[in-house]
Amino acid sequence: DADLQFDPVQMLSELGLSNRVELTGEVGSARRADILSNADIYVLASDDESFGMSVAEAMASACAIIATPAVGVAADAGDAGGVSLVVQSVDALAAEMALMLDDPDMRRARGEHSRRYAKEHLTWKSIAHNLAQYYAELADGEDNHT
């Protein structure tokens, strides 16, 4: 991204992580699905994501998710057990990643929670159902969504 305030390649080199991190660039949908289905965890430590499409895609792939509260979809999914919400700090993120990587059973359970959340809340069918229900409530004079 040309708007980045740093050079990721240079940063990885300076931190001695060049051999441990792969910068993929833009990834098409088939390759993205393959990457997510083989991931142990998915982390999005963003300070500004209005929705967080990549988190939604990772949830649909049954990834265990770690995200910061600024990721739009993460807050609701976190309340449902589908995402581990962590403050945006190196120590907090590292601790949560270590916890998940050290406990495969917990990681699988969290991945299943994330997949279930995505299926129940983020498919076109569930979105259409929720929207129809919302309109029906409005037509009946109820507004439970404010």
Helices and strands as residue ranges (DSSP letters): H 8-14, H 29-37, E 41-44, H 53-60, E 64-67, H 72-79, E 84-85, H 90-102, H 104-121, H 124-139
